[in-house]
Amino acid sequence: MLTITEIAPDIFRINTFISEANLGFSQFLVRDEEPLLFHTGMRALFPMVREAVGSLIDPAKLRWIGFSHFEADECGSLNEWQAVAPHATAVCSMVGKMVSIDDYSQTNPAKGMVDGEEFSTGSHKFRFLATPHVPHNWEAGLLYELTAGVLFSSDILHQNGDVEPLTFNSVTDRTYETLNEMQAGPLAGYLPYSVDTDETLRRIAELKPKTIATMHGSVYSGNGENAILEYAKMLKDVLGRKN
């Protein structure tokens, strides 16, 4: 089932829950002069996501497509979106542009960004955060929306289950349970842990986001700094045991 929820002014969560996987997949649409979609979803979800986007904007006017890293749920339908919106340009890390995206999708060269670089879609301003291997993959990065304080966090604060779209309650316990479930199954090791992980998460926490828009699970609105620091501690407890 697909749901649409406004999580901040003109920022919408589009979520599809797949019961077989006990997992929701979210895309985030920023409705602005130059609309931005963060996460495309897999190609199989494209028809439903396109319809949802079409209920909010003219899909052909989509200008920016952001994502953290090269993975099906992050950018799998990038080519399909660029066929619908010929001016849509991928926004990713410079590493992602160089090693994957410009080869995968040749319609428009990606906007490769470096840490701290900013751009505007009109009334919304964004800062790119280079976060190699957080949540995972060399090319990983996040977008921080400065106007309302929304962190598009990719897999950070991942929660399994059919949960509420937006919560003001801590999701740390849910995230901890999910991580342990993942570690006990065939997808164990999906999050790396390195000497840089804690420092990267602390740098993100210093932004003091008001809303953390995770791909999987409830969007959290509240003390984003504390939520990220709790997440960092949880990763160390679960994944750093061998280090």
Phi, psi and omega in degrees: 000136180259136177230152178236129182223131174278116185261345176199165182307117178063024173237120190241136173267124175249115188234136173241121178266127179252105188297325181299330179261354185053045189212136174260148178239122184247140166243153182236120180257127174257111181274114187203185178302321176239086188302145181234136173246123177256119191080136175259336191081167178291163181299326180297333180272351189306312181302319181290318181292321178299317179298318179296314177300321180295340176280350183246324178214171169286114184305330181294342182267002176302130186250326184230141176232107182258157177191164183278310189209173186276099183201152188304314183286341178279313188214022185300327180256027178303315180296321178296320179293321181288340173288326179281320183239088189297343179263001182291132183238134177291141175242118183205182177292158176299324177297314179300318177300315187286322189263343185218308197291316182292340174275320182291319184231108188257008180296308177226136175300139180292154172272097178280128187241153177250163185304129178088352180291144183236154173208165184236146173253007183133262178271350179251136179243141185234146173241133178271136179243116175282122185225062183310127178068012172231112003288323172196164181084143182304320187274008188300145175201166180229160172248136176244120180273116189281336186292310181251358179075041181260124175262118174275102199259003180058238184271359176292130186072030176305129176228130173283166173100166177269088189253171182295148182299321187219133179225151175254003179261152180303139176251011184300315181298318178299316181295319178298316179297317180297315180300317179293325175297316180295319181294338181267359185241192184292345180261019178304143179083014182290340173248124176279161173224123184227180179295343182263350187300309184298316180298319179297315180293324177294323177295322177293317181300327181298341177288342181054055181298146178273333182221134178245110185264089180278154179290317185249114177111188181288140167290134181256129176239123182159224181278087184294327178300312181295321180298318180289322178294322176295322177296317179299318179295319180297315178299319179297318181295319186270315187262340183269006184298328183272352184267000000 
